[in-house]
Amino acid sequence: MTLLEVDKINTYYGISHILFDVSIQVAPGEVVCILGRNGVGKTTLIRSIMGLTAPRSGRLVFNGASIIGKRPFQIARKGIGFVPEDRIIFPDLTVKENLEMGFKKGQKGPWNFGRVYAMFPRLKERQSQMGGTLSGGEQQMLTIARTLLGNPELLLLDEPSEGLSPLVVKELEEQVHRLREEGMTILLSEQNSAFTLRLSDRGYILEKGQVKWEGKVETLQEEPEILKRYLGL
């Protein structure tokens, strides 16, 4: 069974062709990573799925239904949660108020304030603190927690470790690992391959807007020349 199917999408910024016939699949409960150097189209792929940069051709199917042409809020309501690379929070709202922005009254699902605070105890400690005073790592936690309160079936993480210290990246990795252990389906776009490979089941490597490799993460760990060829590692 496939939860998300991306089939030969072509995405442009103006007249610039960014994604060329890109196809990926994500099954329920999988953590799938998108790897590649900066500027190869990883973020564009995530934005295409979320409807922020709509593909001009190809198919996007989520839970058996097409989401091509849907607006971002409609895609979110269908069960896709998006954590952007720039950690968009409300700096003049408290941590709790930021979290409340992600909570939908009357919604059904396992994620609530108690569960989010259990996973991110630092947010509970800082729930009365203004979002703009949090560190980069804490803002990343806040963005993920707010998205989880929407009870998504699929979580899109775009460059979650970017700009964070090694200690904070390790803490973030532990939290994402817990999400994986609890069965959360995740599509992870990331340049930090070490961080990504420890968390993922399968992966795709993008180069110049095209999928150049796909397979199990174990293959990348056993054959490091693949990463060297495409990522220069």
N, CA, C and O of each residue as an XYZ file, in Angstrom:
932
protein
N       0.850     -1.207      0.000
C       0.000      0.000      0.000
C       0.881      1.251      0.000
O       1.890      1.311      0.703
N       0.491      2.237     -0.788
C       1.223      3.498     -0.860
C       0.377      4.619     -0.267
O      -0.782      4.795     -0.641
N       0.962      5.372      0.657
C       0.255      6.517      1.232
C       0.401      7.739      0.331
O      -0.570      8.444      0.059
N       1.638      7.978     -0.130
C       1.916      9.111     -1.014
C       2.596      8.604     -2.278
O       3.568      7.851     -2.220
N       2.063      9.032     -3.424
C       2.694      8.716     -4.703
C       2.947     10.016     -5.468
O       2.022     10.773     -5.761
N       4.196     10.249     -5.776
C       4.610     11.372     -6.620
C       5.033     10.765     -7.950
O       5.991      9.993     -8.008
N       4.325     11.111     -9.012
C       4.532     10.428    -10.288
C       4.886     11.427    -11.392
O       4.030     12.148    -11.904
N       6.163     11.443    -11.736
C       6.675     12.212    -12.869
C       6.239     13.677    -12.842
O       5.705     14.196    -13.822
N       6.478     14.333    -11.703
C       6.103     15.746    -11.628
C       7.211     16.626    -12.211
O       8.400     16.322    -12.115
N       6.774     17.716    -12.809
C       7.667     18.746    -13.342
C       7.260     20.065    -12.707
O       6.119     20.507    -12.842
N       8.204     20.686    -12.012
C       7.924     21.913    -11.275
C       8.866     23.014    -11.739
O      10.048     22.782    -11.995
N       8.314     24.214    -11.841
C       9.065     25.366    -12.332
C       8.978     26.504    -11.324
O       8.014     26.608    -10.566
N      10.011     27.365    -11.327
C       9.932     28.693    -10.729
C      10.004     29.672    -11.899
O      11.072     29.896    -12.470
N       8.864     30.248    -12.245
C       8.841     31.091    -13.439
C       9.143     30.249    -14.670
O       8.445     29.276    -14.954
N      10.191     30.630    -15.399
C      10.570     29.862    -16.584
C      11.662     28.837    -16.278
O      12.077     28.089    -17.164
N      12.128     28.800    -15.026
C      13.204     27.882    -14.648
C      12.624     26.512    -14.287
O      11.821     26.383    -13.363
N      13.045     25.509    -15.029
C      12.594     24.139    -14.817
C      13.437     23.529    -13.690
O      14.650     23.377    -13.837
N      12.790     23.177    -12.557
C      13.526     22.732    -11.371
C      13.452     21.215    -11.191
O      14.484     20.576    -10.984
N      12.272     20.632    -11.264
C      12.105     19.186    -11.111
C      11.732     18.558    -12.451
O      10.841     19.038    -13.151
N      12.427     17.482    -12.791
C      12.248     16.834    -14.084
C      11.733     15.405    -13.898
O      12.500     14.507    -13.551
N      10.443     15.196    -14.127
C       9.848     13.850    -14.060
C      10.220     13.119    -12.773
O      10.630     11.958    -12.813
N      10.082     13.785    -11.649
C      10.447     13.197    -10.356
C       9.327     12.279     -9.862
O       8.158     12.664     -9.841
N       9.701     11.067     -9.467
C       8.750     10.095     -8.931
C       9.295      9.506     -7.630
O      10.442      9.063     -7.574
N       8.474      9.505     -6.599
C       8.817      8.840     -5.338
C       7.546      8.235     -4.762
O       6.435      8.597     -5.150
N       7.729      7.302     -3.823
C       6.601      6.712     -3.119
C       6.929      6.615     -1.630
O       8.080      6.423     -1.238
N       5.880      6.753     -0.810
C       6.022      6.612      0.640
C       4.889      5.720      1.129
O       3.716      6.013      0.896
N       5.241      4.627      1.811
C       4.245      3.715      2.357
C       3.936      4.085      3.805
O       4.759      4.725      4.460
N       2.775      3.701      4.316
C       2.440      3.999      5.718
C       3.485      3.441      6.678
O       3.909      2.292      6.552
N       3.896      4.267      7.639
C       4.854      3.853      8.647
C       6.304      3.957      8.244
O       7.188      3.694      9.059
N       6.577      4.337      6.995
C       7.950      4.480      6.525
C       8.525      5.838      6.874
O       7.799      6.822      7.017
N       9.854      5.876      7.009
C      10.593      7.130      6.987
C      11.430      7.101      5.711
O      12.343      6.288      5.568
N      11.106      7.995      4.800
C      11.774      8.059      3.497
C      12.538      9.370      3.423
O      11.993     10.427      3.739
N      13.805      9.308      3.004
C      14.612     10.525      2.933
C      14.862     10.944      1.492
O      14.926     10.122      0.579
N      14.999     12.257      1.325
C      15.401     12.862      0.066
C      16.759     13.498      0.308
O      16.874     14.455      1.073
N      17.780     12.970     -0.338
C      19.135     13.456     -0.165
C      19.618     14.186     -1.411
O      19.100     13.980     -2.509
N      20.612     15.038     -1.224
C      21.191     15.762     -2.350
C      21.886     17.022     -1.873
O      21.639     17.515     -0.773
N      22.758     17.531     -2.725
C      23.443     18.784     -2.406
C      22.453     19.939     -2.377
O      21.301     19.786     -2.784
N      22.899     21.089     -1.897
C      22.078     22.296     -1.944
C      21.728     22.630     -3.383
O      22.566     22.522     -4.278
N      20.490     23.033     -3.596
C      20.080     23.512     -4.909
C      19.687     22.445     -5.909
O      19.514     22.745     -7.091
N      19.538     21.179     -5.455
C      19.192     20.116     -6.408
C      17.686     19.908     -6.544
O      17.241     19.169     -7.421
N      16.886     20.563     -5.672
C      15.439     20.457     -5.795
C      14.738     19.780     -4.628
O      13.545     19.490     -4.718
N      15.453     19.519     -3.526
C      14.826     18.828     -2.393
C      13.660     19.637     -1.821
O      12.555     19.119     -1.658
N      13.919     20.907     -1.518
C      12.857     21.753     -0.960
C      11.736     21.962     -1.966
O      10.565     22.006     -1.590
N      12.084     22.090     -3.235
C      11.050     22.255     -4.267
C      10.133     21.039     -4.305
O       8.926     21.177     -4.502
N      10.699     19.851     -4.117
C       9.871     18.640     -4.085
C       8.895     18.683     -2.917
O       7.715     18.376     -3.084
N       9.376     19.061     -1.739
C       8.499     19.157     -0.572
C       7.416     20.212     -0.808
O       6.246     19.984     -0.502
N       7.807     21.352     -1.348
C       6.839     22.420     -1.625
C       5.829     21.998     -2.694
O       4.667     22.403     -2.650
N       6.268     21.196     -3.636
C       5.348     20.704     -4.671
C       4.283     19.812     -4.061
O       3.104     19.930     -4.394
N       4.695     18.917     -3.164
C       3.746     18.030     -2.506
C       2.741     18.833     -1.692
O       1.557     18.498     -1.652
N       3.215     19.893     -1.044
C       2.366     20.687     -0.154
C       1.517     21.704     -0.912
O       0.686     22.382     -0.308
N       1.711     21.817     -2.215
C       0.910     22.755     -2.995
C       1.407     24.182     -2.959
O       0.726     25.085     -3.444
N       2.595     24.406     -2.389
C       3.148     25.755     -2.317
C       3.801     26.173     -3.630
O       3.822     27.354     -3.974
N       4.329     25.201     -4.354
C       4.864     25.427     -5.694
C       4.302     24.311     -6.560
O       4.928     23.265     -6.730
N       3.130     24.543     -7.097
C       2.393     23.462     -7.762
C       3.110     22.967     -9.009
O       3.584     23.778     -9.804
N       3.201     21.644     -9.199
C       3.785     21.107    -10.432
C       2.943     21.476    -11.644
O       1.726     21.632    -11.547
N       3.603     21.613    -12.782
C       2.879     21.898    -14.022
C       2.389     20.626    -14.695
O       1.478     20.666    -15.521
N       2.989     19.505    -14.344
C       2.540     18.229    -14.897
C       2.909     17.112    -13.936
O       3.706     17.298    -13.016
N       2.316     15.953    -14.167
C       2.547     14.810    -13.302
C       1.396     14.586    -12.346
O       0.392     15.297    -12.395
N       1.537     13.597    -11.476
C       0.486     13.237    -10.532
C       0.999     13.293     -9.100
O       2.150     12.955     -8.824
N       0.129     13.726     -8.197
C       0.361     13.663     -6.757
C      -0.865     12.991     -6.152
O      -1.972     13.524     -6.224
N      -0.664     11.822     -5.557
C      -1.785     11.060     -5.007
C      -1.511     10.790     -3.531
O      -0.464     10.243     -3.181
N      -2.442     11.168     -2.675
C      -2.319     10.946     -1.241
C      -3.547     10.200     -0.756
O      -4.676     10.646     -0.959
N      -3.319      9.056     -0.110
C      -4.427      8.234      0.386
C      -5.408      7.883     -0.725
O      -6.617      7.820     -0.499
N      -4.885      7.656     -1.915
C      -5.711      7.229     -3.034
C      -6.421      8.331     -3.788
O      -7.135      8.051     -4.752
N      -6.245      9.595     -3.373
C      -6.930     10.711     -4.021
C      -5.917     11.724     -4.555
O      -4.889     11.966     -3.922
N      -6.199     12.307     -5.696
C      -5.302     13.299     -6.284
C      -5.306     14.586     -5.462
O      -6.358     15.070     -5.044
N      -4.114     15.126     -5.241
C      -4.019     16.428     -4.566
C      -3.411     17.481     -5.502
O      -3.099     18.591     -5.071
N      -3.247     17.135     -6.760
C      -2.777     18.119     -7.741
C      -3.792     19.250     -7.843
O      -4.992     19.009     -7.980
N      -3.308     20.472     -7.775
C      -4.190     21.629     -7.890
C      -4.842     22.054     -6.592
O      -5.517     23.082     -6.548
N      -4.649     21.273     -5.518
C      -5.214     21.653     -4.228
C      -4.354     22.738     -3.578
O      -3.138     22.788     -3.764
N      -5.017     23.601     -2.815
C      -4.293     24.645     -2.100
C      -3.679     24.063     -0.828
O      -4.151     23.046     -0.317
N      -2.614     24.715     -0.309
C      -1.927     24.148      0.856
C      -2.840     23.831      2.038
O      -2.671     22.789      2.671
N      -3.801     24.697      2.353
C      -4.658     24.425      3.504
C      -5.546     23.206      3.243
O      -5.888     22.481      4.177
N      -5.922     22.972      1.978
C      -6.728     21.797      1.646
C      -5.896     20.519      1.785
O      -6.394     19.492      2.247
N      -4.628     20.594      1.381
C      -3.737     19.441      1.509
C      -3.469     19.139      2.981
O      -3.415     17.977      3.383
N      -3.302     20.189      3.780
C      -3.107     19.989      5.216
C      -4.322     19.303      5.843
O      -4.170     18.425      6.693
N      -5.512     19.698      5.431
C      -6.727     19.100      5.983
C      -6.864     17.636      5.594
O      -7.529     16.871      6.292
N      -6.253     17.243      4.505
C      -6.299     15.841      4.081
C      -5.357     14.960      4.889
O      -5.450     13.734      4.835
N      -4.431     15.597      5.654
C      -3.602     14.810      6.542
C      -2.110     14.899      6.312
O      -1.369     14.018      6.749
N      -1.646     15.946      5.634
C      -0.213     16.137      5.439
C       0.240     17.332      6.274
O      -0.283     18.437      6.129
N       1.206     17.099      7.139
C       1.761     18.167      7.971
C       3.124     18.586      7.449
O       3.932     17.739      7.067
N       3.382     19.878      7.432
C       4.601     20.420      6.826
C       5.399     21.206      7.851
O       4.887     22.139      8.470
N       6.672     20.817      8.026
C       7.600     21.556      8.886
C       8.650     22.182      7.981
O       9.560     21.486      7.531
N       8.547     23.496      7.698
C       9.448     24.142      6.733
C      10.849     24.338      7.297
O      11.056     24.308      8.510
N      11.806     24.540      6.396
C      13.194     24.694      6.812
C      13.439     25.987      7.581
O      14.393     26.063      8.355
N      12.594     27.013      7.386
C      12.831     28.298      8.045
C      12.077     28.447      9.367
O      11.996     29.545      9.918
N      11.521     27.328      9.879
C      10.936     27.297     11.233
C      10.015     28.478     11.491
O      10.254     29.276     12.397
N       8.988     28.583     10.711
C       8.073     29.716     10.837
C       7.252     29.592     12.117
O       6.406     28.706     12.241
N       7.510     30.482     13.058
C       6.720     30.554     14.281
C       6.202     31.986     14.431
O       6.537     32.871     13.643
N       5.381     32.190     15.455
C       4.880     33.534     15.759
C       5.707     34.075     16.927
O       5.479     33.669     18.066
N       6.654     34.973     16.680
C       7.584     35.401     17.736
C       6.927     36.161     18.864
O       7.440     36.170     19.983
N       5.787     36.809     18.592
C       5.131     37.613     19.620
C       4.033     36.847     20.357
O       3.288     37.428     21.147
N       3.935     35.546     20.097
C       3.014     34.695     20.851
C       3.819     33.783     21.762
O       4.979     33.485     21.473
N       3.223     33.342     22.849
C       3.899     32.398     23.739
C       4.008     31.033     23.058
O       3.382     30.776     22.030
N       4.818     30.173     23.661
C       4.948     28.808     23.145
C       3.583     28.127     23.109
O       3.227     27.499     22.112
N       2.822     28.248     24.186
C       1.507     27.610     24.224
C       0.580     28.188     23.161
O      -0.166     27.448     22.520
N       0.622     29.494     22.974
C      -0.226     30.113     21.952
C       0.185     29.661     20.557
O      -0.670     29.450     19.696
N       1.490     29.510     20.326
C       1.955     28.970     19.049
C       1.400     27.569     18.820
O       0.944     27.237     17.726
N       1.448     26.752     19.873
C       0.937     25.387     19.744
C      -0.567     25.378     19.469
O      -1.063     24.555     18.699
N      -1.271     26.287     20.096
C      -2.717     26.345     19.895
C      -3.089     26.643     18.442
O      -4.179     26.294     17.988
N      -2.174     27.293     17.719
C      -2.426     27.595     16.304
C      -2.489     26.318     15.462
O      -3.110     26.301     14.399
N      -1.842     25.247     15.942
C      -1.854     23.994     15.193
C      -2.962     23.048     15.603
O      -3.222     22.060     14.917
N      -3.616     23.340     16.713
C      -4.644     22.443     17.232
C      -5.994     22.767     16.607
O      -6.420     23.921     16.584
N      -6.660     21.735     16.100
C      -7.977     21.904     15.491
C      -9.037     21.365     16.446
O      -9.055     20.174     16.756
N      -9.907     22.237     16.903
C     -10.933     21.858     17.870
C     -11.846     20.787     17.272
O     -12.319     20.902     16.142
N     -12.073     19.754     18.063
C     -12.971     18.693     17.618
C     -12.307     17.642     16.746
O     -12.957     16.682     16.332
N     -11.028     17.807     16.464
C     -10.337     16.846     15.605
C     -10.120     15.531     16.339
O     -10.083     15.482     17.568
N      -9.978     14.473     15.561
C      -9.696     13.162     16.123
C      -8.261     12.780     15.791
O      -7.771     13.040     14.692
N      -7.602     12.161     16.753
C      -6.226     11.751     16.522
C      -5.484     11.614     17.832
O      -5.969     12.063     18.871
N      -4.315     10.999     17.798
C      -3.583     10.703     19.038
C      -2.829     11.876     19.636
O      -2.436     11.825     20.801
N      -2.618     12.944     18.854
C      -1.762     14.025     19.348
C      -2.573     15.090     20.057
O      -3.529     15.637     19.507
N      -2.171     15.378     21.297
C      -2.781     16.440     22.091
C      -1.665     17.145     22.857
O      -0.492     16.801     22.709
N      -2.024     18.120     23.666
C      -0.995     18.903     24.360
C      -0.164     18.032     25.300
O       1.053     18.195     25.388
N      -0.823     17.108     26.000
C      -0.089     16.255     26.925
C       0.954     15.403     26.223
O       2.077     15.254     26.707
N       0.581     14.849     25.089
C       1.522     13.990     24.373
C       2.669     14.801     23.768
O       3.816     14.356     23.766
N       2.355     15.987     23.257
C       3.398     16.852     22.704
C       4.375     17.281     23.793
O       5.586     17.280     23.575
N       3.860     17.646     24.958
C       4.738     18.062     26.056
C       5.582     16.895     26.555
O       6.707     17.097     27.010
N       5.049     15.669     26.473
C       5.820     14.500     26.885
C       6.993     14.262     25.940
O       8.074     13.855     26.367
N       6.771     14.517     24.660
C       7.841     14.324     23.686
C       8.829     15.482     23.696
O      10.025     15.283     23.484
N       8.333     16.686     23.941
C       9.173     17.885     23.955
C       9.038     18.576     25.315
O       8.414     19.634     25.399
N       9.607     18.003     26.380
C       9.422     18.570     27.726
C       9.925     19.999     27.855
O       9.435     20.749     28.699
N      10.894     20.388     27.034
C      11.404     21.754     27.106
C      10.324     22.758     26.730
O      10.308     23.876     27.245
N       9.427     22.370     25.841
C       8.340     23.266     25.455
C       7.366     23.474     26.611
O       6.814     24.561     26.785
N       7.164     22.429     27.390
C       6.300     22.586     28.561
C       6.928     23.558     29.549
O       6.238     24.396     30.130
N       8.251     23.443     29.739
C       8.957     24.344     30.644
C       8.856     25.789     30.181
O       8.841     26.707     31.001
N       8.788     25.993     28.871
C       8.800     27.334     28.300
C       7.447     27.747     27.726
O       7.394     28.642     26.882
N       6.372     27.130     28.151
C       5.077     27.377     27.519
C       4.596     28.819     27.666
O       3.775     29.277     26.871
N       5.092     29.535     28.664
C       4.686     30.933     28.837
C       5.688     31.909     28.223
O       5.488     33.123     28.267
N       6.765     31.374     27.652
C       7.816     32.205     27.061
C       7.452     32.578     25.633
O       6.824     31.790     24.926
N       7.845     33.789     25.197
C       7.568     34.230     23.834
C       8.376     33.413     22.830
O       9.549     33.117     23.059
N       7.748     33.056     21.731
C       8.399     32.227     20.727
C       9.677     32.824     20.182
O      10.627     32.103     19.878
N       9.702     34.144     20.057
C      10.865     34.805     19.490
C      12.089     34.759     20.377
O      13.188     35.072     19.919
N      11.932     34.376     21.644
C      13.069     34.318     22.561
C      13.670     32.910     22.645
O      14.661     32.702     23.344
N      13.079     31.949     21.939
C      13.584     30.579     21.960
C      14.845     30.462     21.109
O      15.068     31.250     20.190
N      15.660     29.466     21.434
C      16.825     29.165     20.600
C      16.363     28.531     19.290
O      15.194     28.173     19.146
N      17.281     28.396     18.339
C      16.939     27.786     17.060
C      16.419     26.369     17.218
O      15.456     25.976     16.559
N      17.065     25.595     18.103
C      16.621     24.228     18.332
C      15.252     24.162     18.959
O      14.437     23.311     18.602
N      14.993     25.063     19.902
C      13.680     25.094     20.547
C      12.602     25.526     19.565
O      11.480     25.021     19.617
N      12.926     26.455     18.670
C      11.960     26.851     17.643
C      11.657     25.693     16.709
O      10.520     25.532     16.264
N      12.679     24.874     16.403
C      12.436     23.712     15.561
C      11.509     22.726     16.264
O      10.594     22.180     15.648
N      11.746     22.501     17.552
C      10.863     21.630     18.327
C       9.439     22.169     18.328
O       8.478     21.414     18.182
N       9.313     23.480     18.494
C       7.991     24.111     18.528
C       7.267     23.927     17.198
O       6.068     23.651     17.174
N       7.991     24.080     16.098
C       7.376     23.935     14.779
C       6.899     22.506     14.557
O       5.804     22.288     14.037
N       7.718     21.530     14.950
C       7.324     20.130     14.797
C       6.125     19.820     15.695
O       5.163     19.187     15.259
N       6.188     20.268     16.946
C       5.102     19.997     17.889
C       3.788     20.614     17.410
O       2.736     19.980     17.489
N       3.850     21.829     16.921
C       2.637     22.497     16.407
C       2.042     21.713     15.246
O       0.823     21.579     15.139
N       2.908     21.193     14.374
C       2.432     20.411     13.236
C       1.806     19.100     13.692
O       0.791     18.675     13.141
N       2.398     18.458     14.690
C       1.852     17.200     15.200
C       0.469     17.385     15.810
O      -0.360     16.477     15.760
N       0.218     18.554     16.383
C      -1.093     18.803     16.979
C      -2.208     18.833     15.925
O      -3.389     18.757     16.263
N      -1.827     18.945     14.657
C      -2.801     18.828     13.574
C      -3.100     17.382     13.223
O      -3.904     17.117     12.329
N      -2.461     16.433     13.919
C      -2.648     15.002     13.716
C      -2.512     14.571     12.259
O      -3.441     13.993     11.693
N      -1.353     14.850     11.644
C      -1.147     14.457     10.246
C      -0.901     12.958     10.119
O      -0.409     12.315     11.048
N      -1.250     12.410      8.953
C      -0.884     11.024      8.632
C       0.529     10.975      8.052
O       1.231      9.974      8.190
N       0.933     12.053      7.410
C       2.258     12.147      6.810
C       2.902     13.443      7.262
O       2.294     14.510      7.186
N       4.140     13.344      7.736
C       4.877     14.513      8.199
C       6.003     14.811      7.215
O       6.850     13.955      6.957
N       6.013     16.023      6.666
C       7.080     16.473      5.769
C       8.056     17.314      6.573
O       7.687     18.361      7.107
N       9.298     16.861      6.660
C      10.342     17.594      7.379
C      11.362     18.106      6.369
O      12.025     17.316      5.697
N      11.486     19.416      6.262
C      12.406     20.005      5.291
C      13.629     20.568      6.007
O      13.532     21.577      6.706
N      14.772     19.922      5.835
C      16.055     20.341      6.407
C      15.938     20.658      7.906
O      16.285     21.760      8.330
N      15.454     19.703      8.707
C      15.231     20.009     10.132
C      16.500     20.289     10.919
O      16.442     20.990     11.929
N      17.656     19.760     10.491
C      18.877     19.960     11.275
C      19.678     21.187     10.853
O      20.704     21.491     11.460
N      19.226     21.888      9.831
C      20.005     23.009      9.293
C      20.204     24.116     10.336
O      19.249     24.582     10.957
N      21.459     24.524     10.512
C      21.784     25.634     11.391
C      21.789     25.307     12.872
O      21.938     26.205     13.701
N      21.628     24.036     13.223
C      21.598     23.658     14.632
C      22.942     23.106     15.077
O      23.686     22.538     14.278
N      23.247     23.276     16.353
C      24.496     22.761     16.891
C      24.449     21.232     16.934
O      23.362     20.654     16.965
N      25.610     20.569     16.937
C      25.634     19.103     17.002
C      24.855     18.527     18.174
O      24.209     17.488     18.038
N      24.907     19.188     19.322
C      24.184     18.695     20.493
C      22.675     18.751     20.279
O      21.953     17.826     20.653
N      22.206     19.835     19.677
C      20.780     19.985     19.418
C      20.338     19.024     18.320
O      19.239     18.474     18.380
N      21.197     18.818     17.310
C      20.879     17.864     16.243
C      20.696     16.467     16.825
O      19.795     15.735     16.417
N      21.545     16.099     17.774
C      21.421     14.792     18.417
C      20.091     14.671     19.147
O      19.429     13.636     19.070
N      19.695     15.730     19.857
C      18.420     15.716     20.575
C      17.257     15.619     19.593
O      16.298     14.882     19.825
N      17.350     16.371     18.490
C      16.307     16.332     17.468
C      16.210     14.934     16.857
O      15.116     14.427     16.607
N      17.361     14.325     16.623
C      17.378     12.964     16.063
C      16.649     11.988     16.981
O      15.905     11.125     16.516
N      16.864     12.127     18.270
C      16.186     11.245     19.228
C      14.672     11.430     19.172
O      13.918     10.465     19.293
N      14.234     12.672     18.990
C      12.797     12.937     18.940
C      12.177     12.393     17.645
O      11.082     11.831     17.664
N      12.878     12.563     16.537
C      12.369     12.022     15.274
C      12.369     10.490     15.326
O      11.465      9.847     14.792
N      13.383      9.913     15.968
C      13.427      8.453     16.124
C      12.223      7.968     16.922
O      11.645      6.931     16.597
N      11.839      8.701     17.954
C      10.654      8.329     18.735
C       9.407      8.376     17.882
O       8.536      7.515     18.002
N       9.314      9.379     17.015
C       8.173      9.457     16.104
C       8.138      8.242     15.187
O       7.080      7.667     14.933
N       9.314      7.862     14.696
C       9.399      6.677     13.839
C       8.950      5.431     14.595
O       8.195      4.616     14.064
N       9.416      5.286     15.840
C       9.064      4.119     16.640
C       7.562      4.056     16.898
O       7.002      2.971     17.058
N       6.917      5.205     16.938
C       5.482      5.248     17.185
C       4.666      5.095     15.904
O       3.437      5.152     15.934
N       5.361      4.898     14.771
C       4.659      4.603     13.525
C       4.334      5.796     12.651
O       3.585      5.663     11.683
N       4.885      6.968     12.973
C       4.638      8.140     12.148
C       5.281      7.979     10.773
O       6.439      7.575     10.669
N       4.539      8.292      9.732
C       5.066      8.267      8.366
C       5.729      9.614      8.095
O       5.117     10.666      8.278
N       6.991      9.570      7.655
C       7.777     10.797      7.514
C       8.481     10.828      6.167
O       9.061      9.829      5.742
N       8.432     11.970      5.499
C       9.261     12.244      4.327
C      10.241     13.325      4.753
O       9.852     14.444      5.086
N      11.519     12.967      4.736
C      12.564     13.810      5.312
C      13.504     14.305      4.220
O      14.198     13.513      3.583
N      13.521     15.606      4.010
C      14.461     16.221      3.069
C      15.615     16.787      3.881
O      15.402     17.609      4.773
N      16.842     16.352      3.578
C      17.954     16.708      4.455
C      19.286     16.582      3.719
O      19.480     15.679      2.904
N      20.196     17.500      4.021
C      21.542     17.440      3.465
C      22.503     16.684      4.389
O      23.515     16.150      3.933
N      22.188     16.640      5.672
C      23.017     15.946      6.646
C      22.762     14.445      6.515
O      21.829     13.915      7.119
N      23.590     13.766      5.730
C      23.329     12.365      5.410
C      23.476     11.453      6.633
O      22.718     10.494      6.775
N      24.437     11.736      7.514
C      24.622     10.884      8.697
C      23.369     10.900      9.565
O      22.886      9.848      9.984
N      22.848     12.083      9.833
C      21.609     12.262     10.591
C      20.463     11.515      9.917
O      19.687     10.824     10.577
N      20.365     11.660      8.603
C      19.240     11.119      7.845
C      19.268      9.607      7.766
O      18.239      8.959      7.958
N      20.427      9.036      7.486
C      20.512      7.595      7.283
C      20.236      6.814      8.560
O      19.799      5.665      8.496
N      20.481      7.413      9.708
C      20.185      6.733     10.967
C      18.687      6.673     11.244
O      18.247      5.889     12.085
N      17.909      7.481     10.555
C      16.479      7.578     10.829
C      15.603      6.934      9.762
O      14.442      6.620     10.026
N      16.138      6.733      8.568
C      15.304      6.404      7.406
C      15.310      4.923      7.064
O      16.238      4.185      7.398
N      14.232      4.510      6.378
C      14.117      3.145      5.853
C      14.587      3.079      4.401
O      15.329      2.176      4.014
N      14.147      4.036      3.621
C      14.506      4.088      2.197
C      14.891      5.519      1.838
O      14.610      6.459      2.582
N      15.540      5.666      0.681
C      15.953      6.999      0.282
C      15.974      7.207     -1.215
O      16.006      6.261     -2.002
N      15.955      8.465     -1.580
C      16.108      8.912     -2.960
C      17.204      9.971     -2.974
O      17.304     10.783     -2.055
N      18.013      9.958     -4.011
C      19.036     10.986     -4.176
C      18.691     11.813     -5.400
O      18.504     11.281     -6.495
N      18.608     13.137     -5.200
C      18.333     14.066     -6.292
C      19.617     14.708     -6.778
O      20.510     15.014     -5.987
N      19.704     14.907     -8.072
C      20.797     15.659     -8.681
C      20.232     16.417     -9.872
O      19.657     15.832    -10.789
N      20.408     17.743     -9.836
C      19.905     18.605    -10.910
C      18.432     18.351    -11.209
O      18.012     18.286    -12.365
N      17.655     18.207    -10.124
C      16.208     18.085    -10.274
C      15.711     16.742    -10.749
O      14.548     16.614    -11.133
N      16.582     15.722    -10.731
C      16.181     14.396    -11.176
C      16.549     13.356    -10.120
O      17.535     13.512     -9.399
N      15.746     12.293    -10.036
C      16.084     11.180     -9.143
C      17.175     10.356     -9.819
O      16.969      9.778    -10.886
N      18.342     10.315     -9.172
C      19.484      9.581     -9.721
C      19.691      8.232     -9.048
O      20.350      7.352     -9.602
N      19.127      8.068     -7.844
C      19.263      6.793     -7.130
C      18.094      6.640     -6.186
O      17.600      7.621     -5.629
N      17.650      5.399     -6.006
C      16.641      5.096     -4.999
C      16.890      3.697     -4.459
O      17.380      2.824     -5.176
N      16.552      3.490     -3.204
C      16.757      2.170     -2.623
C      16.722      2.214     -1.116
O      16.362      3.225     -0.513
N      17.107      1.084     -0.507
C      17.115      0.977      0.946
C      18.325      1.693      1.529
O      19.392      1.742      0.918
N      18.138      2.244      2.722
C      19.209      2.969      3.400
C      20.405      2.051      3.674
O      21.551      2.500      3.651
N      20.140      0.771      3.933
C      21.231     -0.167      4.190
C      22.222     -0.197      3.026
O      23.423     -0.370      3.232
N      21.716     -0.027      1.808
C      22.593     -0.040      0.642
C      23.548      1.148      0.672
O      24.726      1.012      0.341
N      23.042      2.304      1.066
C      23.891      3.492      1.159
C      24.938      3.335      2.254
O      26.060      3.826      2.128
N      24.565      2.650      3.325
C      25.522      2.443      4.421
C      26.601      1.425      4.033
O      27.748      1.531      4.468
N      26.224      0.445      3.215
C      27.163     -0.596      2.811
C      28.008     -0.193      1.607
O      29.099     -0.722      1.398
N      27.488      0.755      0.813
C      28.185      1.176     -0.399
C      28.388      2.691     -0.375
O      27.689      3.411     -1.089
N      29.325      3.186      0.425
C      29.520      4.636      0.584
C      29.915      5.346     -0.701
O      29.821      6.571     -0.782
N      30.354      4.599     -1.703
C      30.713      5.252     -2.968
C      29.509      5.899     -3.641
O      29.674      6.811     -4.451
N      28.305      5.445     -3.321
C      27.093      6.072     -3.882
C      26.958      7.499     -3.343
O      26.710      8.436     -4.102
N      27.123      7.653     -2.029
C      27.057      8.984     -1.433
C      28.203      9.864     -1.939
O      28.022     11.058     -2.179
N      29.357      9.273     -2.094
C      30.505     10.042     -2.594
C      30.249     10.542     -4.006
O      30.613     11.667     -4.350
N      29.620      9.700     -4.825
C      29.367     10.063     -6.214
C      28.397     11.242     -6.313
O      28.605     12.158     -7.108
N      27.343     11.212     -5.507
C      26.284     12.204     -5.656
C      26.352     13.356     -4.644
O      25.881     14.460     -4.918
N      26.938     13.086     -3.480
C      26.976     14.115     -2.436
C      28.381     14.618     -2.151
O      28.553     15.594     -1.420
N      29.390     13.963     -2.721
C      30.765     14.381     -2.499
C      31.272     14.070     -1.122
O      32.176     14.745     -0.629
N      30.697     13.030     -0.467
C      31.065     12.692      0.911
C      32.174     11.651      0.926
O      32.619     11.239      1.998
